[in-house]
Amino acid sequence: MRKRNWRLIAVGSVLLVLAVLFFLSMRDMTPWSNDPAALMRTVGEVSGAVGGISLVMIVFGLIGRKAPA
């Protein structure tokens, strides 16, 4: 039986929430930008990368590690 790594799941969940909040908060900044399309492209890349890393952390946390014999 494998033991879940709850710390990895918690950190991944927090990072996922932060990535979504970053994307939504930067969306409100676009009216003041000189180039809104480039701003949202950069914000989307950054938040997508952080979101992807957090999903991998959650999956690895759910898979867990081998329980001691």
DSSP file (Angstrom, degrees, kcal/mol; ACC not computed):
  #  RESIDUE AA STRUCTURE BP1 BP2  ACC     N-H-->O    O-->H-N    N-H-->O    O-->H-N    TCO  KAPPA ALPHA  PHI   PSI    X-CA   Y-CA   Z-CA
    1    1 A M              0   0    0      0, 0.0    66,-1.4     0, 0.0     2,-0.3   0.000 360.0 360.0 360.0 140.8    0.0    0.0    0.0
    2    2 A R  E     -A   66   0A   0     64,-0.2     2,-0.5    62,-0.0    64,-0.2  -0.710 360.0-135.3 -98.2 147.7    1.3    3.5   -0.8
    3    3 A K  E     -A   65   0A   0     62,-3.1    62,-2.3    -2,-0.3     2,-0.1  -0.882  21.7-124.1-104.6 128.0    1.2    6.4    1.6
    4    4 A R        -     0   0    0     -2,-0.5     2,-1.0    60,-0.2    58,-0.2  -0.396  12.9-132.2 -70.9 145.4    0.0    9.8    0.3
    5    5 A N     >  -     0   0    0     56,-2.1     4,-1.7    55,-0.2     3,-0.2  -0.802  25.1-178.4 -99.4  93.4    2.2   12.7    0.6
    6    6 A W  H  > S+     0   0    0     -2,-1.0     4,-2.4     1,-0.2    -1,-0.2   0.787  77.4  58.7 -68.4 -28.5   -0.2   15.3    2.1
    7    7 A R  H  > S+     0   0    0      2,-0.2     4,-2.5     1,-0.2    -1,-0.2   0.919 106.6  47.8 -66.3 -41.4    2.4   18.1    2.2
    8    8 A L  H  > S+     0   0    0     -3,-0.2     4,-2.2     1,-0.2    -2,-0.2   0.887 112.3  49.7 -65.3 -38.7    3.0   17.8   -1.6
    9    9 A I  H  X S+     0   0    0     -4,-1.7     4,-2.1     2,-0.2    -2,-0.2   0.911 112.0  48.1 -65.6 -42.5   -0.7   17.9   -2.2
   10   10 A A  H  X S+     0   0    0     -4,-2.4     4,-2.3     2,-0.2    -2,-0.2   0.923 113.0  46.6 -66.0 -44.6   -1.2   21.0    0.0
   11   11 A V  H  X S+     0   0    0     -4,-2.5     4,-2.4     1,-0.2    -1,-0.2   0.903 112.7  50.6 -65.6 -40.5    1.7   22.9   -1.6
   12   12 A G  H  X S+     0   0    0     -4,-2.2     4,-2.0    -5,-0.2    -1,-0.2   0.893 110.7  49.2 -62.8 -40.1    0.4   22.0   -5.1
   13   13 A S  H  X S+     0   0    0     -4,-2.1     4,-2.2     2,-0.2    -2,-0.2   0.907 111.0  49.2 -66.2 -41.9   -3.1   23.1   -4.2
   14   14 A V  H  X S+     0   0    0     -4,-2.3     4,-2.5     1,-0.2    -2,-0.2   0.919 111.2  49.8 -63.9 -42.9   -1.8   26.5   -2.8
   15   15 A L  H  X S+     0   0    0     -4,-2.4     4,-2.2     2,-0.2    -1,-0.2   0.875 109.4  52.1 -63.5 -36.8    0.3   27.0   -5.9
   16   16 A L  H  X S+     0   0    0     -4,-2.0     4,-2.0     2,-0.2    -1,-0.2   0.916 110.8  46.9 -65.3 -42.8   -2.7   26.3   -8.2
   17   17 A V  H  X S+     0   0    0     -4,-2.2     4,-2.6     1,-0.2    -2,-0.2   0.909 112.2  50.7 -64.8 -41.8   -4.9   28.8   -6.3
   18   18 A L  H  X S+     0   0    0     -4,-2.5     4,-2.5     1,-0.2    -2,-0.2   0.876 108.6  52.1 -64.5 -37.0   -2.1   31.4   -6.5
   19   19 A A  H  X S+     0   0    0     -4,-2.2     4,-2.1     2,-0.2    -1,-0.2   0.916 111.9  45.8 -65.3 -42.1   -1.7   30.9  -10.2
   20   20 A V  H  X S+     0   0    0     -4,-2.0     4,-2.5     2,-0.2    -2,-0.2   0.922 114.0  48.4 -66.5 -43.7   -5.4   31.4  -10.8
   21   21 A L  H  X S+     0   0    0     -4,-2.6     4,-2.6     2,-0.2     5,-0.2   0.890 110.4  51.9 -64.4 -38.4   -5.5   34.5   -8.5
   22   22 A F  H  X S+     0   0    0     -4,-2.5     4,-2.2     2,-0.2    -1,-0.2   0.926 111.2  47.5 -62.2 -44.4   -2.4   35.9  -10.3
   23   23 A F  H  X S+     0   0    0     -4,-2.1     4,-1.3     1,-0.2    -2,-0.2   0.929 114.9  45.1 -63.0 -45.0   -4.1   35.5  -13.7
   24   24 A L  H  X S+     0   0    0     -4,-2.5     4,-0.8     1,-0.2    -2,-0.2   0.867 113.8  48.7 -69.5 -35.7   -7.4   37.0  -12.5
   25   25 A S  H  < S+     0   0    0     -4,-2.6     3,-0.4     1,-0.2     4,-0.3   0.875 111.5  49.1 -73.1 -35.2   -5.7   40.0  -10.8
   26   26 A M  H >< S+     0   0    0     -4,-2.2     3,-1.0    -5,-0.2     4,-0.5   0.754  99.8  67.2 -74.4 -22.7   -3.5   40.7  -13.8
   27   27 A R  H >< S+     0   0    0     -4,-1.3     3,-0.8     1,-0.3    -1,-0.2   0.845  96.5  55.1 -63.2 -32.3   -6.5   40.6  -16.1
   28   28 A D  T 3< S+     0   0    0     -4,-0.8    -1,-0.3    -3,-0.4    -2,-0.2   0.652 100.5  61.0 -74.4 -14.7   -7.8   43.7  -14.3
   29   29 A M  T X  S+     0   0    0     -3,-1.0     3,-1.3    -4,-0.3     4,-0.4   0.578  77.7  91.1 -86.2 -10.9   -4.5   45.5  -15.1
   30   30 A T  G X  S+     0   0    0     -3,-0.8     3,-1.4    -4,-0.5    -1,-0.2   0.811  75.0  62.6 -61.8 -32.9   -4.9   45.3  -18.9
   31   31 A P  G 3  S+     0   0    0      0, 0.0    -1,-0.3     0, 0.0    -2,-0.1   0.808 106.9  46.2 -63.0 -24.5   -6.7   48.6  -19.4
   32   32 A W  G <  S+     0   0    0     -3,-1.3     2,-0.2    -4,-0.1    -2,-0.2   0.425  93.4 102.2 -95.3   0.8   -3.7   50.5  -18.1
   33   33 A S    <   -     0   0    0     -3,-1.4    -3,-0.0    -4,-0.4     0, 0.0  -0.553  68.2-140.5 -86.6 149.7   -1.1   48.5  -20.2
   34   34 A N  S    S+     0   0    0      1,-0.3    -1,-0.1    -2,-0.2    -4,-0.0   0.828 103.1  24.2 -72.5 -32.6    0.5   49.8  -23.4
   35   35 A D     >  +     0   0    0      1,-0.1     4,-2.1     2,-0.0    -1,-0.3  -0.748  69.1 177.4-134.5  85.7    0.2   46.4  -25.0
   36   36 A P  H  > S+     0   0    0      0, 0.0     4,-2.5     0, 0.0     5,-0.2   0.838  80.5  55.6 -61.2 -34.2   -2.6   44.4  -23.4
   37   37 A A  H  > S+     0   0    0      1,-0.2     4,-1.9     2,-0.2     5,-0.1   0.928 109.9  44.7 -66.4 -43.2   -2.2   41.4  -25.7
   38   38 A A  H  > S+     0   0    0      2,-0.2     4,-2.3     1,-0.2    -1,-0.2   0.884 112.6  53.1 -67.3 -37.3    1.5   41.0  -24.8
   39   39 A L  H  X S+     0   0    0     -4,-2.1     4,-2.7     1,-0.2    -2,-0.2   0.944 111.9  43.8 -61.7 -47.9    0.8   41.4  -21.1
   40   40 A M  H  X S+     0   0    0     -4,-2.5     4,-2.4     1,-0.2    -1,-0.2   0.820 110.8  55.7 -70.8 -28.9   -1.9   38.7  -21.1
   41   41 A R  H  X S+     0   0    0     -4,-1.9     4,-2.0    -5,-0.2    -1,-0.2   0.939 112.4  42.4 -64.9 -45.8    0.3   36.4  -23.2
   42   42 A T  H  X S+     0   0    0     -4,-2.3     4,-2.4     2,-0.2    -2,-0.2   0.922 115.3  49.0 -66.2 -44.5    3.1   36.7  -20.6
   43   43 A V  H  X S+     0   0    0     -4,-2.7     4,-2.8     1,-0.2     5,-0.3   0.899 111.1  51.2 -62.7 -40.2    0.7   36.4  -17.7
   44   44 A G  H  X S+     0   0    0     -4,-2.4     4,-2.0    -5,-0.2    -1,-0.2   0.885 110.1  48.9 -64.8 -38.8   -0.9   33.3  -19.3
   45   45 A E  H  X S+     0   0    0     -4,-2.0     4,-2.2     2,-0.2    -2,-0.2   0.929 114.7  44.5 -65.6 -44.3    2.5   31.7  -19.9
   46   46 A V  H  X S+     0   0    0     -4,-2.4     4,-2.4     2,-0.2     5,-0.2   0.949 116.8  43.5 -66.8 -49.0    3.6   32.3  -16.3
   47   47 A S  H  X S+     0   0    0     -4,-2.8     4,-2.4     1,-0.2    -1,-0.2   0.848 113.8  52.8 -68.8 -31.4    0.3   31.2  -14.7
   48   48 A G  H  X S+     0   0    0     -4,-2.0     4,-2.4    -5,-0.3    -1,-0.2   0.901 109.8  47.9 -67.5 -40.2    0.1   28.2  -17.0
   49   49 A A  H  X S+     0   0    0     -4,-2.2     4,-2.4     2,-0.2    -2,-0.2   0.930 114.6  45.3 -65.3 -45.1    3.6   27.0  -16.1
   50   50 A V  H  X S+     0   0    0     -4,-2.4     4,-2.3     1,-0.2    -2,-0.2   0.904 113.5  50.8 -65.3 -40.3    2.9   27.4  -12.3
   51   51 A G  H  X S+     0   0    0     -4,-2.4     4,-2.1    -5,-0.2    -2,-0.2   0.893 110.6  49.2 -63.7 -39.6   -0.5   25.7  -12.7
   52   52 A G  H  X S+     0   0    0     -4,-2.4     4,-2.0     2,-0.2    -2,-0.2   0.911 111.0  48.9 -66.0 -42.7    1.2   22.8  -14.6
   53   53 A I  H  X S+     0   0    0     -4,-2.4     4,-2.2     1,-0.2    -2,-0.2   0.905 111.3  50.7 -62.2 -40.8    3.9   22.4  -11.9
   54   54 A S  H  X S+     0   0    0     -4,-2.3     4,-2.3     1,-0.2    -2,-0.2   0.884 108.3  51.6 -67.6 -36.7    1.2   22.5   -9.2
   55   55 A L  H  X S+     0   0    0     -4,-2.1     4,-2.4     2,-0.2    -1,-0.2   0.894 109.6  50.1 -65.7 -38.0   -0.9   19.8  -11.0
   56   56 A V  H  X S+     0   0    0     -4,-2.0     4,-2.6     2,-0.2     5,-0.2   0.902 110.1  50.9 -64.5 -40.1    2.2   17.6  -11.2
   57   57 A M  H  X S+     0   0    0     -4,-2.2     4,-2.2     2,-0.2    -2,-0.2   0.909 110.3  49.2 -63.6 -41.1    2.9   18.1   -7.5
   58   58 A I  H  X S+     0   0    0     -4,-2.3     4,-2.3     2,-0.2    -2,-0.2   0.922 111.8  48.5 -64.1 -43.5   -0.7   17.1   -6.7
   59   59 A V  H  X S+     0   0    0     -4,-2.4     4,-2.4     1,-0.2    -2,-0.2   0.935 112.5  47.5 -63.6 -45.7   -0.5   14.0   -8.8
   60   60 A F  H  X S+     0   0    0     -4,-2.6     4,-2.3     1,-0.2    -1,-0.2   0.875 111.7  51.8 -63.3 -35.6    2.8   12.9   -7.3
   61   61 A G  H  < S+     0   0    0     -4,-2.2   -56,-2.1    -5,-0.2    -1,-0.2   0.884 110.4  47.8 -66.9 -37.3    1.4   13.6   -3.8
   62   62 A L  H  < S+     0   0    0     -4,-2.3    -2,-0.2     1,-0.2    -1,-0.2   0.860 110.4  51.4 -71.4 -34.9   -1.7   11.4   -4.6
   63   63 A I  H  < S+     0   0    0     -4,-2.4    -2,-0.2    -5,-0.2    -1,-0.2   0.928  96.2 179.3 -65.9 -43.4    0.5    8.6   -6.0
   64   64 A G     <  -     0   0    0     -4,-2.3     2,-0.3    -5,-0.2   -60,-0.2  -0.235  25.1 -71.9  80.2-165.5    2.5    8.8   -2.8
   65   65 A R  E     -A    3   0A   0    -62,-2.3   -62,-3.1    -4,-0.1     2,-0.1  -0.837  54.8 -77.4-128.7 165.5    5.5    6.7   -1.7
   66   66 A K  E     -A    2   0A   0     -2,-0.3   -64,-0.2   -64,-0.2     3,-0.1  -0.405  47.2-122.3 -66.5 135.3    5.9    3.2   -0.6
   67   67 A A        -     0   0    0    -66,-1.4    -1,-0.1    -2,-0.1   -65,-0.0  -0.506  38.0 -94.0 -73.6 145.5    4.9    2.5    3.0
   68   68 A P              0   0    0      0, 0.0    -1,-0.1     0, 0.0     0, 0.0  -0.340 360.0 360.0 -62.0 141.4    7.6    1.1    5.2
   69   69 A A              0   0    0     -3,-0.1    -2,-0.0    -2,-0.0    -3,-0.0   0.471 360.0 360.0 -75.8 360.0    7.6   -2.7    5.3
